[in-house]
Amino acid sequence: MGSNPACYTLSNMTFFVEFGTIILTAYLAFTNSLAGLILPLVQENEYYTNTGEETANTHLEHTITKLESDFDVSGIIPDILLKNAAFQQANIIGTTPFYGTTTYSLAEASVNIYCTYTTDEYVRATTGSGFFITPTGAILTNAHVAQFLLLEKAKREGETECLVRTGNPAVAQYKAKLLYIPPAWISANADLIDATTPRGTGERDYALLFASAALDNKPLPARFPYLKINTQALHHSDIGEKITAGGYPAAPLYERGVDADLQFVEAPANITDLFTFAETTADLMAISNSPVSTGGSSGGPIINERGEAVGVIATKGETKNDSLRAITLSYIDRTITEETGFSLLSYLSSDLTYRATVFEEALAPFLLRILERELD
């Protein structure tokens, strides 16, 4: 079990554990069946590579390291979103084809997600990384980074604010809303709230946000700089391939506190190993020694030599040859389909504002209640 390099939390200049969760209550009905009303939009274009299960490679068998899974797929996935008619119809209400050019610049597409919790006595801050994956402002990051956004509506003393920062150094630019955070991840990570050093394998540790408003009454960009995502399954022959990792390491916060500037860092590396939470699927990749593998980088992108995002940084590794680990985009594509009935591409092609609103009404209150119970 690697430790999360992701979000570091400060309070009175001291780092605290990232907010965690408890097991979902019995109110949620758990099932793996799909709702009757599912109308996913399968959209292929030159900016996205999505070949799904058809790319499964027989070479995977017996060549990928098996990791113990915390999820019993048949019994842990809540069916609230699968059975919510409004959520399932989001793709009909407003679909968005992605035209125009992507960017291959990690620095342009990457973001720093910076949240503060302010009381009369102290300021607590948490920081992580992420990156734009659509021109409409969708952001991919980790669940243990994004869960803090749930607390913005918490009914407790103090004020919570999460901002999306870009540039070098990172400067606050946008407010963000949750598009999706896996309830299964929340359910399986109840103990993170009490951990002095958060640890985890990265299983289902991802989330989708979107830039909902610009600060200072500025208009949102007509297009956001974004990375093409490649959800094609990796296989054993990809071990040794060159990649580039990027993120916003939190080291300056150690030295100068919550007001320290954060710089974007990117560095080349290699895929050194592949891991699976299932049987033969490449769900997690190990990356060779990299300066990016420090606190604050979780949620940052991993791109291949074609400039396509193939992974999202999730945890630290255990050796020099395994300095950090990243969830593969094929794993995210598969598991978000299990939990929502939509592939990653189909999910992102819908009206993001509507999708976020339905998620906020249908599921976010239950997740928030779980977090509040732990914090109290």
MIDREN-918805 format. One line per field, with one value per residue (C-alpha): residue in three letters; x, y, z. Coordinates in pm, whole numbers. Layout:
# residues N
residuo: c(ALA | ...)
xx: c(X | ...)
yy: c(Y | ...)
zz: c(Z | ...)
# end
This chain:
# residues 376
residuo: c(MET | GLY | SER | ASN | PRO | ALA | CYS | TYR | THR | LEU | SER | ASN | MET | THR | PHE | PHE | VAL | GLU | PHE | GLY | THR | ILE | ILE | LEU | THR | ALA | TYR | LEU | ALA | PHE | THR | ASN | SER | LEU | ALA | GLY | LEU | ILE | LEU | PRO | LEU | VAL | GLN | GLU | ASN | GLU | TYR | TYR | THR | ASN | THR | GLY | GLU | GLU | THR | ALA | ASN | THR | HIS | LEU | GLU | HIS | THR | ILE | THR | LYS | LEU | GLU | SER | ASP | PHE | ASP | VAL | SER | GLY | ILE | ILE | PRO | ASP | ILE | LEU | LEU | LYS | ASN | ALA | ALA | PHE | GLN | GLN | ALA | ASN | ILE | ILE | GLY | THR | THR | PRO | PHE | TYR | GLY | THR | THR | THR | TYR | SER | LEU | ALA | GLU | ALA | SER | VAL | ASN | ILE | TYR | CYS | THR | TYR | THR | THR | ASP | GLU | TYR | VAL | ARG | ALA | THR | THR | GLY | SER | GLY | PHE | PHE | ILE | THR | PRO | THR | GLY | ALA | ILE | LEU | THR | ASN | ALA | HIS | VAL | ALA | GLN | PHE | LEU | LEU | LEU | GLU | LYS | ALA | LYS | ARG | GLU | GLY | GLU | THR | GLU | CYS | LEU | VAL | ARG | THR | GLY | ASN | PRO | ALA | VAL | ALA | GLN | TYR | LYS | ALA | LYS | LEU | LEU | TYR | ILE | PRO | PRO | ALA | TRP | ILE | SER | ALA | ASN | ALA | ASP | LEU | ILE | ASP | ALA | THR | THR | PRO | ARG | GLY | THR | GLY | GLU | ARG | ASP | TYR | ALA | LEU | LEU | PHE | ALA | SER | ALA | ALA | LEU | ASP | ASN | LYS | PRO | LEU | PRO | ALA | ARG | PHE | PRO | TYR | LEU | LYS | ILE | ASN | THR | GLN | ALA | LEU | HIS | HIS | SER | ASP | ILE | GLY | GLU | LYS | ILE | THR | ALA | GLY | GLY | TYR | PRO | ALA | ALA | PRO | LEU | TYR | GLU | ARG | GLY | VAL | ASP | ALA | ASP | LEU | GLN | PHE | VAL | GLU | ALA | PRO | ALA | ASN | ILE | THR | ASP | LEU | PHE | THR | PHE | ALA | GLU | THR | THR | ALA | ASP | LEU | MET | ALA | ILE | SER | ASN | SER | PRO | VAL | SER | THR | GLY | GLY | SER | SER | GLY | GLY | PRO | ILE | ILE | ASN | GLU | ARG | GLY | GLU | ALA | VAL | GLY | VAL | ILE | ALA | THR | LYS | GLY | GLU | THR | LYS | ASN | ASP | SER | LEU | ARG | ALA | ILE | THR | LEU | SER | TYR | ILE | ASP | ARG | THR | ILE | THR | GLU | GLU | THR | GLY | PHE | SER | LEU | LEU | SER | TYR | LEU | SER | SER | ASP | LEU | THR | TYR | ARG | ALA | THR | VAL | PHE | GLU | GLU | ALA | LEU | ALA | PRO | PHE | LEU | LEU | ARG | ILE | LEU | GLU | ARG | GLU | LEU | ASP)
xx: c(0 | 160 | 110 | -79 | 151 | -157 | -320 | -136 | -340 | -208 | -347 | -140 | 154 | 109 | -1 | -311 | -468 | -703 | -1069 | -1199 | -1526 | -1724 | -1909 | -2219 | -2533 | -2802 | -3004 | -2811 | -2922 | -2624 | -2641 | -2454 | -2762 | -2819 | -3129 | -3380 | -3337 | -2977 | -2907 | -2530 | -2378 | -2085 | -1891 | -1565 | -1348 | -988 | -932 | -1022 | -913 | -1167 | -1155 | -1288 | -1287 | -1216 | -854 | -813 | -487 | -436 | -76 | -207 | -275 | -7 | 204 | 49 | 96 | -226 | -324 | -580 | -909 | -1115 | -1424 | -1674 | -1823 | -2135 | -2219 | -2061 | -2175 | -2482 | -2751 | -2879 | -2728 | -2808 | -3176 | -3198 | -3388 | -3261 | -2900 | -2942 | -3101 | -2819 | -2663 | -2984 | -3035 | -2711 | -2429 | -2105 | -1882 | -1520 | -1393 | -1068 | -715 | -601 | -285 | 14 | 148 | 117 | 173 | -115 | -364 | -269 | -428 | -369 | -678 | -646 | -903 | -911 | -1118 | -1119 | -1237 | -1180 | -885 | -700 | -681 | -655 | -553 | -527 | -369 | -363 | -327 | -552 | -581 | -837 | -966 | -1228 | -1244 | -1558 | -1357 | -1387 | -1103 | -972 | -818 | -822 | -1115 | -899 | -840 | -1196 | -1380 | -1304 | -1546 | -1831 | -1761 | -1841 | -2206 | -2132 | -2335 | -2055 | -1853 | -1600 | -1598 | -1476 | -1359 | -1203 | -1042 | -882 | -545 | -340 | -5 | 346 | 326 | -31 | -281 | -651 | -865 | -1188 | -1447 | -1519 | -1811 | -1814 | -1915 | -1847 | -1675 | -1711 | -1938 | -1755 | -1431 | -1602 | -1742 | -1410 | -1196 | -1358 | -1030 | -854 | -997 | -790 | -470 | -169 | -29 | -301 | -229 | -401 | -359 | -538 | -835 | -1128 | -943 | -1051 | -1302 | -1434 | -1478 | -1545 | -1461 | -1803 | -1716 | -1420 | -1313 | -1350 | -1659 | -1447 | -1601 | -1501 | -1270 | -1440 | -1214 | -994 | -652 | -698 | -525 | -651 | -741 | -658 | -870 | -719 | -608 | -236 | -68 | 254 | 447 | 394 | 630 | 942 | 756 | 849 | 595 | 591 | 443 | 332 | 193 | 215 | 438 | 350 | 706 | 697 | 407 | 638 | 873 | 651 | 300 | -37 | 63 | 360 | 375 | 339 | 530 | 432 | 686 | 704 | 960 | 1015 | 1005 | 924 | 647 | 818 | 528 | 155 | -93 | -449 | -732 | -922 | -756 | -584 | -673 | -395 | -547 | -240 | 104 | 431 | 657 | 1036 | 1210 | 1065 | 1082 | 703 | 652 | 610 | 315 | 68 | 120 | -169 | -426 | -157 | -140 | 67 | 103 | 252 | 493 | 197 | 87 | -220 | -320 | -303 | -301 | -361 | -112 | -263 | -6 | 361 | 543 | 772 | 1110 | 1327 | 1200 | 844 | 849 | 484 | 177 | -95 | -446 | -485 | -750 | -878 | -946 | -1133 | -1335 | -1434 | -1524 | -1718 | -1926 | -1995 | -2106 | -2302 | -2388 | -2182 | -1832 | -1590 | -1623 | -2002 | -2008 | -1795 | -1996 | -2310 | -2408 | -2164 | -2370 | -2679 | -2480 | -2322 | -2660 | -2817 | -2518 | -2536 | -2905 | -2906 | -2594 | -2380 | -2600 | -2543 | -2168 | -2157 | -2347 | -2086 | -1801 | -1974 | -2031 | -1662 | -1552 | -1788)
yy: c(0 | 324 | 657 | 931 | 1206 | 1411 | 1656 | 1796 | 1975 | 2255 | 2400 | 2648 | 2554 | 2183 | 1923 | 1725 | 1419 | 1468 | 1445 | 1087 | 903 | 630 | 340 | 438 | 394 | 140 | 413 | 346 | 38 | -150 | -334 | -382 | -387 | -116 | 101 | 54 | 408 | 431 | 618 | 660 | 858 | 680 | 950 | 891 | 1173 | 1250 | 1396 | 1088 | 728 | 495 | 133 | -16 | -387 | -458 | -369 | -632 | -811 | -1178 | -1102 | -950 | -1283 | -1387 | -1080 | -810 | -784 | -854 | -609 | -689 | -514 | -333 | -352 | -630 | -501 | -713 | -557 | -217 | -5 | 204 | 216 | 567 | 718 | 414 | 447 | 826 | 919 | 1278 | 1163 | 902 | 1154 | 1408 | 1295 | 1369 | 1717 | 1859 | 1676 | 1854 | 1730 | 1829 | 2021 | 2210 | 2129 | 1981 | 2092 | 1871 | 2106 | 1960 | 2300 | 2458 | 2180 | 2114 | 2276 | 2310 | 2243 | 2447 | 2432 | 2625 | 2584 | 2906 | 2961 | 3241 | 3044 | 2896 | 2835 | 2477 | 2426 | 2126 | 2107 | 1861 | 1852 | 1785 | 1853 | 1966 | 1685 | 1873 | 2218 | 2274 | 2277 | 1922 | 1833 | 1490 | 1452 | 1214 | 1141 | 1218 | 1564 | 1631 | 1511 | 1846 | 2016 | 1831 | 2028 | 2363 | 2305 | 2165 | 2312 | 2359 | 2648 | 2788 | 2851 | 2610 | 2731 | 2537 | 2713 | 2593 | 2756 | 2758 | 2892 | 2894 | 2984 | 2871 | 3158 | 3122 | 3141 | 2942 | 2805 | 2435 | 2197 | 1820 | 1623 | 1284 | 1117 | 738 | 648 | 316 | 499 | 692 | 367 | 185 | 461 | 540 | 511 | 792 | 1054 | 925 | 842 | 1062 | 967 | 875 | 547 | 360 | 166 | 418 | 191 | 403 | 709 | 950 | 1231 | 1468 | 1843 | 2131 | 2500 | 2651 | 3020 | 3253 | 3475 | 3855 | 3843 | 3750 | 3539 | 3177 | 3098 | 2998 | 2691 | 2547 | 2398 | 2026 | 1695 | 1424 | 1119 | 766 | 498 | 213 | -70 | -95 | -433 | -592 | -472 | -113 | -171 | 31 | 290 | 655 | 883 | 1230 | 1307 | 1648 | 1809 | 2083 | 1950 | 2094 | 2120 | 2505 | 2482 | 2310 | 2605 | 2910 | 2805 | 2843 | 3150 | 2986 | 2985 | 2645 | 2574 | 2323 | 2043 | 1792 | 1522 | 1225 | 873 | 516 | 270 | 10 | -220 | -271 | -376 | -505 | -495 | -753 | -1033 | -920 | -553 | -293 | -71 | 94 | 174 | 215 | 503 | 520 | 770 | 1117 | 1459 | 1472 | 1197 | 1432 | 1559 | 1770 | 1592 | 1349 | 1409 | 1519 | 1377 | 1102 | 1140 | 908 | 1010 | 1116 | 1368 | 1166 | 1136 | 769 | 796 | 1013 | 1015 | 854 | 723 | 701 | 384 | 175 | 177 | 399 | 205 | 248 | 606 | 679 | 500 | 624 | 499 | 415 | 591 | 251 | 163 | 489 | 431 | 81 | 163 | 482 | 276 | 27 | 299 | 528 | 339 | 583 | 556 | 835 | 990 | 972 | 1123 | 1418 | 1475 | 1570 | 1914 | 1952 | 2204 | 1985 | 1671 | 1840 | 1968 | 1624 | 1468 | 1737 | 1670 | 1291 | 1178 | 1461 | 1517 | 1159 | 1182 | 1514 | 1368 | 1093 | 1345 | 1566 | 1270 | 1188 | 1548 | 1592)
zz: c(0 | -112 | 55 | -123 | -248 | -312 | -89 | 205 | 469 | 685 | 1005 | 1207 | 983 | 1058 | 806 | 883 | 723 | 430 | 513 | 494 | 512 | 685 | 535 | 339 | 544 | 480 | 313 | -6 | -195 | -333 | -663 | -988 | -1213 | -1473 | -1474 | -1748 | -1886 | -2004 | -2323 | -2338 | -2620 | -2780 | -2957 | -3134 | -3262 | -3335 | -2990 | -2789 | -2814 | -2659 | -2763 | -2439 | -2375 | -2741 | -2673 | -2403 | -2470 | -2394 | -2298 | -1977 | -1816 | -1567 | -1646 | -1427 | -1052 | -864 | -589 | -324 | -400 | -136 | -354 | -399 | -723 | -684 | -348 | -304 | -598 | -511 | -779 | -704 | -1019 | -1228 | -1135 | -1143 | -1459 | -1469 | -1436 | -1708 | -1944 | -1906 | -2233 | -2422 | -2280 | -2410 | -2580 | -2665 | -2947 | -2890 | -3189 | -3226 | -3123 | -2796 | -2620 | -2560 | -2296 | -1949 | -1795 | -1989 | -1918 | -1554 | -1251 | -879 | -666 | -350 | -70 | 258 | 572 | 770 | 1129 | 1379 | 1517 | 1219 | 845 | 722 | 361 | 132 | -212 | -498 | -876 | -1172 | -1545 | -1801 | -2023 | -2228 | -2386 | -2179 | -1854 | -1717 | -1479 | -1381 | -1035 | -735 | -506 | -204 | -353 | -474 | -163 | 1 | -240 | -71 | 245 | 83 | 176 | 521 | 807 | 1054 | 1192 | 951 | 576 | 310 | -30 | -315 | -609 | -931 | -986 | -1304 | -1421 | -1283 | -1001 | -953 | -939 | -852 | -1165 | -1128 | -894 | -938 | -899 | -863 | -1167 | -1012 | -720 | -681 | -387 | -380 | -298 | -18 | 117 | 123 | 273 | 605 | 794 | 603 | 837 | 1128 | 940 | 1014 | 672 | 421 | 246 | -31 | -353 | -575 | -634 | -762 | -635 | -907 | -950 | -1213 | -1159 | -1391 | -1388 | -1318 | -1293 | -1332 | -1045 | -1030 | -1255 | -1554 | -1831 | -1866 | -2158 | -2481 | -2471 | -2200 | -2282 | -2242 | -2292 | -2518 | -2313 | -2423 | -2257 | -2457 | -2231 | -2156 | -2183 | -2071 | -2375 | -2255 | -1961 | -2034 | -2243 | -2194 | -2026 | -1873 | -1532 | -1407 | -1093 | -832 | -550 | -209 | -73 | -53 | 190 | 438 | 435 | 393 | 495 | 326 | 123 | -48 | -428 | -593 | -913 | -1179 | -1225 | -1507 | -1571 | -1806 | -1667 | -1768 | -1695 | -1479 | -1385 | -1422 | -1154 | -1155 | -902 | -1106 | -1302 | -1622 | -1666 | -1636 | -1367 | -1216 | -1351 | -1163 | -1267 | -1235 | -1009 | -1063 | -892 | -935 | -676 | -382 | -181 | -379 | -712 | -681 | -951 | -1196 | -1550 | -1703 | -2081 | -2340 | -2616 | -2835 | -2573 | -2470 | -2106 | -2010 | -1630 | -1324 | -1035 | -725 | -475 | -397 | -487 | -273 | -448 | -668 | -967 | -841 | -713 | -787 | -916 | -1148 | -1220 | -1588 | -1796 | -1910 | -1545 | -1488 | -1803 | -1696 | -1337 | -1406 | -1648 | -1369 | -1128 | -1362 | -1680 | -1889 | -2032 | -1945 | -2292 | -2284 | -1936 | -2049 | -2367 | -2174 | -2046 | -1756 | -1560 | -1575 | -1493 | -1190 | -1070 | -1083 | -906 | -638 | -579 | -610 | -427 | -287 | 23 | 138 | 83 | 265 | 558 | 582 | 588 | 843 | 1073 | 1063 | 1117 | 1412)
# end
